Amino acid sequence: MIRVLIERSKADDVILSFQVEGHANYANLGKDIVCAGVSTVTVGTVNAIEKLTGVVMDSRMKNGFLRSRIPTDLLHVKREQVQLLLESMVVMLLNIEESYGEFIAVRFQSTEEGGRLKC
């Protein structure tokens, strides 16, 4: 099963980080549409954030694992852009979960930590 954890700030509900781990085991390697979909959505989001906003996320990736954290000192406009892309990722992951819930679980965690916001 693929486990996705989205970490949000309790203070303002912004996404601080996300983590994806595991394998769907929906089908054989190379034919697993759930794994391919989740990988495309998550890695594509990290790449889109960098390409479209110039923000480089602190990311770690290895086989069956991806963890990304947004920088804590973003300018307000950059933070809003990154949040829009991350919220889009969440919508896509929840749609995958709705259709393939026995192969992926999306969970949310609130934390006291918050990002520093520059104006």
Contacts in CASP RR format, 6 or more apart in sequence:
PFRMAT RR
TARGET T0000
AUTHOR 0000-0000-0000
METHOD contacts of the structure
MODEL  1
MIRVLIERSKADDVILSFQVEGHANYANLGKDIVCAGVSTVTVGTVNAIE
KLTGVVMDSRMKNGFLRSRIPTDLLHVKREQVQLLLESMVVMLLNIEESY
GEFIAVRFQSTEEGGRLKC
1 22 0 8 1.000
1 23 0 8 1.000
1 24 0 8 1.000
1 25 0 8 1.000
1 102 0 8 1.000
1 103 0 8 1.000
1 104 0 8 1.000
1 105 0 8 1.000
2 20 0 8 1.000
2 21 0 8 1.000
2 22 0 8 1.000
2 23 0 8 1.000
2 24 0 8 1.000
2 34 0 8 1.000
2 35 0 8 1.000
2 38 0 8 1.000
2 103 0 8 1.000
2 104 0 8 1.000
2 105 0 8 1.000
3 20 0 8 1.000
3 21 0 8 1.000
3 22 0 8 1.000
3 104 0 8 1.000
3 105 0 8 1.000
3 107 0 8 1.000
4 18 0 8 1.000
4 19 0 8 1.000
4 20 0 8 1.000
4 38 0 8 1.000
4 42 0 8 1.000
4 93 0 8 1.000
4 104 0 8 1.000
4 105 0 8 1.000
4 106 0 8 1.000
4 107 0 8 1.000
5 18 0 8 1.000
5 19 0 8 1.000
5 107 0 8 1.000
5 108 0 8 1.000
5 109 0 8 1.000
6 15 0 8 1.000
6 17 0 8 1.000
6 18 0 8 1.000
6 90 0 8 1.000
6 106 0 8 1.000
6 107 0 8 1.000
6 108 0 8 1.000
6 109 0 8 1.000
7 15 0 8 1.000
7 16 0 8 1.000
7 17 0 8 1.000
7 18 0 8 1.000
7 19 0 8 1.000
7 108 0 8 1.000
7 109 0 8 1.000
7 110 0 8 1.000
7 111 0 8 1.000
8 14 0 8 1.000
8 15 0 8 1.000
8 16 0 8 1.000
8 108 0 8 1.000
8 109 0 8 1.000
8 110 0 8 1.000
8 111 0 8 1.000
9 16 0 8 1.000
9 110 0 8 1.000
9 111 0 8 1.000
9 112 0 8 1.000
9 113 0 8 1.000
9 114 0 8 1.000
9 115 0 8 1.000
10 110 0 8 1.000
10 111 0 8 1.000
10 112 0 8 1.000
11 112 0 8 1.000
11 114 0 8 1.000
12 114 0 8 1.000
14 79 0 8 1.000
14 83 0 8 1.000
14 114 0 8 1.000
14 115 0 8 1.000
15 70 0 8 1.000
15 83 0 8 1.000
15 86 0 8 1.000
15 87 0 8 1.000
15 90 0 8 1.000
16 69 0 8 1.000
16 70 0 8 1.000
16 111 0 8 1.000
16 113 0 8 1.000
16 114 0 8 1.000
16 115 0 8 1.000
17 67 0 8 1.000
17 68 0 8 1.000
17 69 0 8 1.000
17 70 0 8 1.000
18 42 0 8 1.000
18 66 0 8 1.000
18 67 0 8 1.000
18 68 0 8 1.000
18 86 0 8 1.000
18 89 0 8 1.000
19 65 0 8 1.000
19 66 0 8 1.000
19 67 0 8 1.000
19 68 0 8 1.000
20 38 0 8 1.000
20 42 0 8 1.000
20 64 0 8 1.000
20 65 0 8 1.000
20 66 0 8 1.000
20 67 0 8 1.000
21 64 0 8 1.000
21 65 0 8 1.000
21 66 0 8 1.000
22 64 0 8 1.000
22 65 0 8 1.000
23 32 0 8 1.000
23 35 0 8 1.000
23 64 0 8 1.000
24 32 0 8 1.000
24 34 0 8 1.000
24 35 0 8 1.000
24 38 0 8 1.000
24 100 0 8 1.000
24 103 0 8 1.000
24 104 0 8 1.000
25 32 0 8 1.000
25 103 0 8 1.000
26 32 0 8 1.000
26 33 0 8 1.000
26 34 0 8 1.000
26 35 0 8 1.000
26 100 0 8 1.000
26 103 0 8 1.000
27 33 0 8 1.000
30 36 0 8 1.000
34 96 0 8 1.000
34 100 0 8 1.000
34 103 0 8 1.000
34 104 0 8 1.000
37 96 0 8 1.000
38 93 0 8 1.000
38 96 0 8 1.000
38 104 0 8 1.000
41 89 0 8 1.000
41 92 0 8 1.000
41 93 0 8 1.000
41 96 0 8 1.000
42 66 0 8 1.000
42 68 0 8 1.000
42 89 0 8 1.000
42 93 0 8 1.000
43 61 0 8 1.000
43 66 0 8 1.000
45 85 0 8 1.000
45 86 0 8 1.000
45 88 0 8 1.000
45 89 0 8 1.000
46 57 0 8 1.000
46 59 0 8 1.000
46 66 0 8 1.000
46 68 0 8 1.000
48 85 0 8 1.000
49 55 0 8 1.000
49 57 0 8 1.000
49 82 0 8 1.000
49 85 0 8 1.000
49 86 0 8 1.000
50 56 0 8 1.000
50 57 0 8 1.000
52 81 0 8 1.000
52 85 0 8 1.000
53 78 0 8 1.000
53 81 0 8 1.000
53 82 0 8 1.000
53 85 0 8 1.000
54 78 0 8 1.000
55 70 0 8 1.000
55 71 0 8 1.000
55 74 0 8 1.000
55 78 0 8 1.000
55 81 0 8 1.000
55 82 0 8 1.000
56 71 0 8 1.000
57 68 0 8 1.000
57 69 0 8 1.000
57 70 0 8 1.000
57 71 0 8 1.000
58 68 0 8 1.000
58 69 0 8 1.000
58 71 0 8 1.000
59 66 0 8 1.000
59 67 0 8 1.000
59 68 0 8 1.000
59 69 0 8 1.000
60 66 0 8 1.000
60 67 0 8 1.000
60 68 0 8 1.000
61 67 0 8 1.000
70 79 0 8 1.000
70 82 0 8 1.000
70 86 0 8 1.000
72 114 0 8 1.000
72 115 0 8 1.000
72 116 0 8 1.000
73 115 0 8 1.000
73 116 0 8 1.000
73 118 0 8 1.000
74 82 0 8 1.000
74 115 0 8 1.000
74 117 0 8 1.000
74 118 0 8 1.000
75 118 0 8 1.000
75 119 0 8 1.000
76 117 0 8 1.000
76 118 0 8 1.000
76 119 0 8 1.000
79 117 0 8 1.000
90 106 0 8 1.000
93 104 0 8 1.000
93 106 0 8 1.000
94 106 0 8 1.000
96 104 0 8 1.000
97 104 0 8 1.000
97 105 0 8 1.000
97 106 0 8 1.000
END
